[in-house]
Amino acid sequence: MKVRLPVREAILNRRTYEAPAEGRSGKLRLDFNENTAGCSPAVRRALAKLTTKQLAMYPEYQAPTQRVARYFGIRPEELLLTNGGDDALRVFFDTFVESGSRILICQPTFPMYRYYAEIYGARISVLHYGSEMEFPLQEVIAALRKKPRVLFIANPNNPTGTLLHQEALRGILRAATHTAVVMDEAYAEFSGFTAVPSIRKYPQLFVARTFSKVAGLAALRLGAVIACEESLALVRRAMPPFPVNLAALVAAEAALNDRATMQRYVNGVKRLRAWFAAELEKLDVKAYPSAGNFLLVNFGPSGPVLFRRLEKQGILLRERSKDIRPGFVRITIGTQSEMRRLLKTIRNEWKTPF
């Protein structure tokens, strides 16, 4: 029997997004911006207390939402929990984007904005970061005159590490009179800046957050959308009734009750980020300023060969040859021992002819 399924044209015209996430056990994983130190031990203890009956029931969200809202300094009505940070981004497409409508992004950036746009059949307007990875502020403000449905800004940006501050954000929001502005703040704890305090002044502002990075809960998938109550009510209409699993809720509460562990991780990242960049400079390798838990590094023409050599030794980095140019790589800031191992290996390989 011959079957022809009625697949949407947008799906047929795009390639599947496949994250290189398999076969990585036991390797030095500095390619996904994961918290390689691990989550708080309090998370393990909290998960161990879950009963079989609790796992058989649908979760309740009121108490966890209140706890997470306190962490972000907002009201529960201004918070929507999602199934990971990626799902926090998807809801904006469900809410605002139709086939043929336009979104605005600045590249290089997090690929999920383009991923969802292609699935939804949206048109993608693209601006570009500068040669020193500076944000194209004036170009964005000009592009907003065309009234795209959504503007996505990763802040700090992944992979450049670029950070927009309050003055630039205000200029964008004043120009975005017909556009939902999504500030993707997956790395906000490392930057010290968040747009959250501006949500009540600007109803077009939405902030996406995740517990995958600073809290070390990537495997449990918990994200959040933050906006003023009236705007968030529109997004809630696009959400299913039980989007987040109980384990993620329990883990998040436990992580937030151990803020000291998260702060130690943040402090360690900042210290090692500066140290590693300085060590690369001694090798005449350029590392761009970063406000995240990673560095964008340019190893030049010899970079691709170096990255293959590192991978053969079980060291995984995120090569950015395709979206920037050959020689560029994004390096997650791991623990001190991990970064010392990486530096030692780079030094050894750098001495070997390519």
C-alpha positions in Angstrom: 0.0 0.0 0.0 1.4 3.4 -1.0 0.8 6.2 1.5 1.4 9.9 1.0 1.3 11.9 4.3 0.1 15.5 4.1 3.3 17.0 5.6 3.6 20.8 5.9 5.8 22.4 3.3 7.8 24.2 5.9 8.8 20.8 7.4 9.7 19.3 4.0 11.9 22.3 3.2 14.1 22.1 6.2 16.7 19.8 7.6 16.3 18.1 11.1 18.2 19.9 13.9 20.4 17.3 15.4 22.4 18.4 18.5 25.7 16.5 18.8 24.7 15.1 22.1 25.4 11.4 21.8 28.5 9.4 22.7 29.9 12.0 25.0 30.0 10.1 28.3 33.4 10.3 30.0 34.6 13.0 27.7 35.6 16.6 28.7 32.3 18.3 27.7 33.0 22.0 27.0 30.7 22.3 24.0 27.2 22.7 25.4 27.7 25.4 28.1 26.6 22.9 30.7 27.3 23.4 34.4 30.2 20.8 34.5 30.4 21.2 38.3 27.0 19.7 38.7 23.8 20.8 40.4 23.4 21.3 44.2 23.5 18.1 46.3 20.2 19.4 47.7 18.6 18.6 44.3 19.5 14.9 44.6 18.2 14.7 48.1 14.9 16.4 47.1 14.4 14.1 44.2 15.0 11.0 46.3 12.1 12.0 48.5 9.6 11.8 45.7 7.1 9.0 46.3 5.6 6.6 43.8 2.2 8.1 44.4 3.5 11.6 43.6 5.0 10.4 40.4 1.6 8.9 39.4 -0.2 12.2 39.7 -0.3 15.4 37.6 1.9 18.1 39.2 0.6 21.3 40.9 2.2 24.5 40.0 1.1 27.2 42.5 3.7 26.7 45.2 6.7 26.2 42.8 5.6 29.2 40.8 5.6 31.4 43.9 9.0 30.2 44.9 10.5 30.8 41.4 8.8 34.2 41.2 10.5 35.2 44.4 13.9 34.3 43.0 13.2 36.5 39.9 11.8 39.3 42.1 8.4 39.3 40.3 4.7 38.3 41.0 3.5 34.8 40.2 1.2 36.3 37.7 4.2 37.5 35.8 5.8 34.1 35.5 5.1 31.1 33.2 7.1 27.9 33.7 8.0 25.9 30.6 9.5 22.6 29.6 13.1 23.9 29.3 14.4 27.1 27.8 13.8 25.9 24.3 10.1 25.5 25.1 10.1 29.0 26.5 11.1 30.2 23.0 8.6 28.1 21.2 5.6 29.7 22.9 6.4 33.0 21.3 6.0 31.4 17.9 2.7 29.7 19.0 1.5 33.1 20.2 2.7 35.7 17.7 4.1 34.0 14.5 2.1 32.9 11.6 3.2 31.4 8.3 4.7 34.2 6.2 5.1 36.7 9.1 8.5 38.1 9.9 10.9 37.7 12.8 14.2 39.5 13.4 17.4 38.0 14.7 21.1 39.0 14.9 23.6 36.4 13.9 25.7 34.6 15.0 23.3 33.6 17.8 21.4 30.7 19.4 20.1 28.5 16.5 16.7 27.7 18.0 15.3 31.1 16.8 15.9 30.1 13.2 14.9 26.5 13.9 11.4 27.5 15.1 11.0 30.2 12.5 11.6 27.6 9.7 9.1 25.1 11.2 6.4 27.8 11.5 7.1 29.0 7.9 8.1 32.5 9.1 10.3 34.9 7.1 13.6 35.6 8.9 15.2 39.0 8.7 18.9 38.8 9.7 21.3 41.4 11.0 24.9 40.7 11.9 27.2 41.3 14.8 30.3 43.3 13.9 33.9 42.2 13.4 34.5 42.6 17.1 31.2 40.9 18.0 29.5 44.2 18.8 25.7 44.3 18.7 24.2 46.1 15.7 22.0 48.4 17.7 21.2 51.1 15.2 20.5 48.5 12.5 18.0 46.8 14.8 16.2 50.0 15.7 15.9 50.8 12.0 14.6 47.2 11.2 11.9 47.6 13.8 10.2 50.2 11.6 9.1 47.3 9.4 7.2 45.8 12.4 8.5 42.2 12.6 6.3 40.1 14.8 9.1 39.1 17.2 12.7 40.3 17.8 14.9 37.7 19.5 18.0 38.8 21.4 20.2 36.5 23.4 21.6 38.6 26.2 24.4 37.7 26.8 24.6 36.5 23.3 25.5 32.9 22.5 28.1 32.4 21.1 29.7 35.9 21.1 29.3 36.7 24.8 28.1 40.2 23.9 26.0 42.0 26.6 23.4 44.7 26.0 22.9 47.1 28.9 19.9 49.1 30.0 20.4 52.1 27.7 20.5 50.0 24.5 17.5 48.0 25.7 15.5 51.1 26.3 16.3 52.3 22.7 15.1 49.0 21.3 11.9 48.9 23.3 11.0 52.5 22.4 11.3 51.5 18.7 9.4 48.2 19.1 5.9 49.6 19.1 4.5 46.7 17.1 7.0 43.9 18.0 7.3 41.4 20.8 10.9 41.8 22.1 12.2 38.5 23.6 15.3 38.9 25.7 16.7 35.4 26.0 18.6 35.5 29.3 19.9 32.0 29.6 23.2 33.3 31.0 22.0 36.3 33.0 23.4 35.2 36.3 26.9 35.4 34.8 26.4 38.9 33.4 24.9 40.7 36.4 22.3 42.3 34.1 18.6 41.4 33.5 15.8 43.1 31.7 13.2 41.7 34.2 12.8 45.0 36.2 11.5 46.6 32.9 8.6 44.3 32.2 5.9 46.5 33.9 7.0 49.6 31.9 7.2 47.8 28.6 4.3 45.4 27.8 6.1 44.3 24.6 9.0 43.0 26.6 9.3 39.2 27.4 12.2 37.6 29.2 13.1 33.9 28.7 15.1 32.2 31.4 16.4 28.7 32.0 17.5 26.5 34.9 19.9 24.5 32.7 22.9 26.7 33.2 23.5 28.3 36.6 21.3 25.7 38.4 22.8 22.8 36.6 19.4 21.2 35.7 19.8 20.7 32.0 18.7 17.1 32.1 15.4 18.0 33.9 14.3 20.7 31.5 12.9 23.8 33.2 12.5 27.2 31.7 10.5 30.3 32.3 8.8 33.2 30.5 8.6 36.5 32.4 6.4 39.5 31.3 3.8 41.9 32.6 0.6 40.1 33.6 -1.5 41.4 30.7 1.1 40.3 28.0 1.8 37.0 29.7 -1.9 36.2 29.7 -1.7 36.0 25.8 1.2 33.6 26.0 -0.7 31.4 28.5 -3.3 30.8 25.9 -0.8 28.8 23.8 0.3 26.6 26.7 -0.9 23.0 27.5 -2.2 22.4 31.1 0.7 20.4 32.4 3.9 21.6 30.6 6.5 21.0 33.4 7.2 17.7 35.1 7.2 17.3 38.9 10.9 16.3 39.1 11.9 19.6 37.5 9.7 21.6 39.9 11.1 19.8 42.9 14.7 20.2 41.7 14.3 23.9 41.0 13.0 24.6 44.5 15.9 22.7 46.0 18.4 24.6 43.8 16.9 27.9 44.8 17.1 27.0 48.4 20.8 26.5 48.0 21.7 29.8 46.4 25.3 29.5 47.8 26.1 26.7 45.5 24.9 28.6 42.5 26.9 31.7 43.5 30.0 29.7 44.0 29.6 28.4 40.5 29.1 31.9 39.1 32.1 33.2 40.9 34.2 30.3 39.7 33.1 30.9 36.1 34.0 34.6 36.2 37.4 33.9 37.7 38.3 31.1 35.3 36.9 32.9 32.3 39.3 35.8 32.9 42.2 33.5 33.7 41.7 31.3 30.6 41.3 34.3 28.3 44.6 35.7 29.6 46.4 32.4 29.1 45.1 32.2 25.5 46.4 35.7 24.9 49.9 34.5 25.9 49.6 32.0 23.0 48.6 34.9 20.7 45.0 33.5 20.5 42.1 36.0 20.5 39.3 35.4 23.1 36.4 37.9 22.8 35.0 39.5 26.0 32.2 37.4 27.4 29.4 37.9 29.9 28.4 34.2 29.8 29.8 30.9 31.1 31.8 30.5 27.8 34.3 32.2 25.6 34.3 32.7 21.9 37.8 32.1 20.6 39.5 32.6 17.3 42.4 30.1 16.7 42.8 31.2 13.1 43.4 29.0 10.1 45.0 26.2 12.2 41.9 26.0 14.4 39.9 23.2 12.6 42.9 20.9 12.8 43.4 21.7 16.4 39.8 21.0 17.2 40.0 17.6 15.6 43.1 16.8 17.6 41.4 17.8 20.8 38.3 15.7 20.0 40.5 12.7 19.4 41.7 13.2 23.0 38.2 13.3 24.4 37.9 17.1 24.6 34.7 18.6 23.1 34.4 22.2 22.0 31.7 23.9 19.9 33.2 24.8 16.6 31.7 27.8 14.9 33.2 27.5 11.4 29.8 27.5 9.7 28.2 30.5 11.3 31.3 32.7 11.8 34.3 31.4 9.9 37.0 28.6 10.2 39.1 28.8 13.4 36.3 30.1 15.6 35.2 28.0 18.6 33.0 28.4 21.6 34.5 27.0 24.8 32.4 26.4 27.9 34.1 27.4 31.2 34.3 24.2 33.2 35.9 23.5 36.5 39.5 24.6 37.3 40.9 21.1 36.7 39.0 20.9 33.4 40.3 24.2 32.2 43.8 23.4 33.2 43.6 20.1 31.3 42.3 21.9 28.2 45.0 24.6 28.4 47.7 22.0 28.8 46.5 20.1 25.8 46.2 23.2 23.6 49.7 24.2 24.5 51.0 20.8 23.6 49.1 20.7 20.3 50.0 24.3 19.5 53.7 23.3 19.5 53.1 20.5 17.0 53.1 21.4 13.3 49.7 21.5 11.7 
